[in-house]
Structure formats: structure tokens, C-alpha cells
Amino acid sequence: MEDLKDLLPVEAVRLDVRAADWREAIGAAGRLMVETGATTDEYTREMVANVEENGPYIVIAPGVAFAHSRPSPAVLTTGMSWVRLAEPVEFGHESNDPVTLVVALAAKDSAAHTSAMASLARLLGDPDTAAALAAAPTPEALHAVLTGDGAEASEPSAASKPSAAPEPSPASGPRAASLHKILTVCGNGVGTSLFLKNTLEQVLDRWGWSRFVTVEATDTISAKGKASEAVALLTSREIARTLGDVGRPVKVVQDFTSTAEVDAVLRDTYDV
């Protein structure tokens, strides 16, 4: 399983890139993956088409877009790119616009990059690390922060930590059943849903609930078929509209990097 250092070479990092709109911003991220041999130009068009079809759900946190599409012949090898914009652009997201950072992912399948997604979720979810990434003066300096080569990773700040873990009650907590499942859902099942899955698993670990609740990342089509297996589905507002009524609670998360927000959503799901 590849980690962030394997998937995001320093050559795939660009800072202070100018883009007129969100299509140009995704285009800049796509070109870097072409230049580093991860994709063909067709994959860039597929990433743009994904937003045109599903809306700006890829804007996973304030100022951050996670551009991707489904695995396809245009993906030559699993890889990523990182584009920090000189000026923010609007993607049309209700709460997380404007975007100053576009991270792009090209995945051969849904398995090879899970470790990298977990690392990226933790890095962007920590305010101190996010600030260091925003202030990095060169691609080399930014890459060092991302891969942990520049300094030891900091502990999550108080602002990023959820409140104390609740004790599940016999009536509502997961100990009332052998195992619960929560689905995290995005348009393709390989990008933002994995990002949200990793943030949710961080919260479950802190609560001590990981042995009671499993989390599965999936796409919108599969989620409709799997909804009956789950206690809830967590997703973006745009994907929630696409899902409609699936017979289980659909919970909207605005910031996929925020353990505090996911903590609150989980408390609401289990009424604790």
C-alpha cells in the first residue's frame, strides 16, 4: 500500500498558480499528473466532467478541492498533484468556497491509495500543519511538511480535537448490536468518500468505538443498494441531494477534514 510520499512527488507540486476559474484550476492539477506520468490528458477532462455532473462536492473543506474521477484507461498509475493558487477561485460550493488549494488524485483502483488518503486527512485536519502548508515558500518546503521530512508531525491542536468520547448507552450506542456500518459516499467511491472515511475513523478510534462500527467508502450508485445495511450515510450536501431518500439517515458533512464536525455528526446519529 503506497503512502503520500510515493504518490505525490515534489515535481507534482506547484505554488502560486494563476487560474481564471475552477476548470483552469483543475486543469493545472491535471497537467502535473500528465507531466509526472500518472495520467493522460483525458483524465483531466474526466475530472472536470465529474464536477459538471455531480456538482462541487469535491470542495471537501474551506478553501480545499480534491479533484478526481473514476479509475479509467486514462490513469496510467496511481498518483497525485498539489496546486496552491495565487488567487482563490469559486467552485460553486455553498460553504467552502473560494478555493485556494487543489489536490488531484488519479487512482488505478480503490485500494492502493488508502494509506495516503489517511495521511492527507490528518495533515489537512490539523490547523498548525495546514498553516505550514499554506506558508511553505517552495515546492520542496511544502513537500517536506507533507511527508514529515522537514519536522516532526505536531500533535493535533485543541481546535481540531473532538470533545471527550461518550459512553454508549445500552439503548442507543453500538454495543446494543454486534456491529454497525456507516457509509461515506461520493460520486466515484475512490476520492472524497475515502477522505471522509478516514476522518470518521479517527473519531471512532478516539471514542473507542472502532470495534463496534465499520466504515465503508462507496459511490452514489452502490450506496443506494447498500443503504439498508447501514445505520447512516455521511456525505456532502451535493451528493445527499443525488441520493435522495434511501431509507436510512443521510448526514451532511461540510468539512471532511474536521474531526470536530464529524464528532458532532456521529453524536447526532447515535443521540449521545
N, C-alpha and C positions, 0 to 999 in steps of 0.2 A: 504494500500500500504506500503510495507516494505522499510525501509531505509538501509543505508550502515551498520549501527551498527547491525541491525537484520540479515543481510545476510553474514557478514564477522566477525565471532567470532575470538578472539585472538588466539584460538587454530588452526585456519586455516591460520596463518601467519608463514612463515619460512624465516630466513635470512641466507645469505652466503651459499646457497645450491650449491653443485657441480653437474654439468650436462655435459656430453660429447657432446651432440648435442641437437637440438631443440626437438626431440622426448623425450629425457630424461627430458628436462625442463618441457614440458607439462605433462609428467608422474609424476613428483614431485608435480605439482599443482593438478593433478587429485587425487593422493593418499591422499592429505589433505582433499579433499571433501569426499572421501570414509571414512576417519577416523572420520570426523565430522558428518557423516550420511546423507550427501546431495545426494550422488550418489553411484552406484555400480562401479566395475572396468570396466564394459563395456562402461561407459560414457567416461572414459579416452581414450579408443580405438576409440570412435566416434570423440573425439576432434582431435586426430592425423589424422584420416581419412579425416576430414574436410579440414585440410591443404593439405593433399596429393591430394585431389580432386580439391580444389579451389585455391591453392597457398597460399603464406604467407600474404594474405590480413589482417590477424589478427594482424599484426605488425602495430598498429594504430598510433604510434608516435616514434620518435627516441628512441631506447632502450626499448620500451614497446610493449609486445604482450598481446593480450586479447583473451585467448583461450576459445573456447566454441563450442557447436554443437547445433543441433535442440533439442527441447523438445522430450523426448523419455521415454520408460519404465525404462531406466537406471537412470533417475532422480527421486529421492525419495522425495526431497523437494528442493525448490529454495535456492541456496546457492552459496558462492564464496570462493576463496582461493587466497593467495598472496605469491609469491615466489620471493625473491630477490636473484639473482645468485651471487656466489663467483667470477665467471669469465664469461664474456659475451659469447653468442653463436650466430651463424649465423642461420637465418631462411630462407635466400634467398631473402630478400626484397631489392629492388633496392636502396632505400634511407634511410630506418630506421634501418637497421642492424648496429652493432650487438645488441642483446637483453640482457639486464641485469635484467629486471623485467617481470615476467609472472603473470598476473592476470587471474584467471579462473572463468567462470560463468557456472552454471547449472540452467536452467530455466524450471519450470513446464509449463509456458506459457509466452506470450509476455507482460503481464500486471503487474505482481506482483513486478517486479524489476525496473520499470522505474524511480522511485524516487532515488534509489541507483545509477543508471547509471548517472543521472543528477548530483548527488553529486560527484561521481568519476570523471566525466568530468571536473567539476570546479576545483577539487583538483589538478589533474594532469596537467591542463592547466595553473595553476599559478606557475611560476618559483620558488618562495620562498617556497611554500608548497612542490613542487616536490623535492627541495633540502633538506628540512627537512625529507621527507620520505626516501630519499637516504642515509641520515646520521644517521637515527634512530639506536641506538645500540642494541635494543632488540625488540622482537615482541610486548611487552607491550607498549613501547615507540612509535613504529610505529602505533599501533592501536589507541593510544591516539591522534596522529596527524590526522589520518583518520576520527575519529569520533568526533573530536573537543573537546575531554576531556582534552587535555593537555594544550591548549592555545586557545585564541580567534582566529577565522579564520582571516587571513590577507586579506586586500583589494587586488584585482588583481594588479600586478605590471605594470608599464608603458609598459614594453616589451610585456606583454600578452594582452594589450588592443588594439582593432582596432582603426583606426583613426575616426575622427568625423563623425557622421551619415550624409549621404547625404539627400538632399531633393528630393523626387521622382519628376521627371518631368511629365507633363501630357502625354507626348508621350511614355515614356519608363517605368515609375515607376508603382507599383502595384495599384495606385489609378486610373489608366486608366481602370481597371477591378474591378468587385465586389470582387473577391477572387482568389488568385493564390495558386497553390500547388507545392511544391518541394518534390521529393522523395529522401530519403537517403537509399542506397542499400548495403546489404551484402549477404553472401551466405545463411544465415539462417533467417535473419529478426529479431533476438532477441538479438544480441550482439553488433557488431561494428556499425550496422546501427543505433541503438538507441544511441550509443555514439556520432556519428556524428550528429544525430538529435538534441541532447541536446546542442552541441556546436553551431550549426546553430541557434537554438532558442535563445541562449544567444546573438548572434549578432543581430538577428531580434528585440529582446527586446531593445537593446541599440539604434538601429536605430528608434524605434517606429513604426516598420512595422509589428508587430505580428498580428494585426487585419486584415492585408491585405494578409498575406502569411501563409498558413498552411504547416506543415512539417509532412510527413508520413514515418516511417521506414518500410522497406519491404525487401523481399528476391529477388533473381535474377529472379526466375520464375514469381512471381507475378508482379515484376517491368515491365516486358515486356508487360503484359496485361494492366497495369495502366499507362504506359508512356504517352499515348495520353491525359491524364488528367492533366499532369504536365507541367510546364514551363521549368524544368530542372531536371536532376537526378545527385545527388552528391554521389561519391563512391570512392573506391580505384582503383589504376591502374589495379590490377589483375581482379577485378570484372568488370571494364569497358570493358576489353577485352572479358570477358564472355558475357556481354550484347550485344556487337556489336552495330549495327545501330538500334535504337528503335524509330527513327523519332523525337526525342527530343534531345537537347544538353545534353551530358553526361560529367560532370565536375569532374576531378580527384582532390582529396584532399590527400596530403601526410601525414599530421599531423592532426589527428582527434581531438587532444586536443587544437589546435591553433585557437583561435578566430581571430587572425590577418590574418592567411591564409584563413579561411572561409570568413572573411570580404572581402578579395580580390576576392575570387571566386564569391561571391554574387554581388560585384560591376561589375565584368565581365559579369555575367548573365544578369544584368539589364542595362549594359552600363551606369553606373553612376560613 
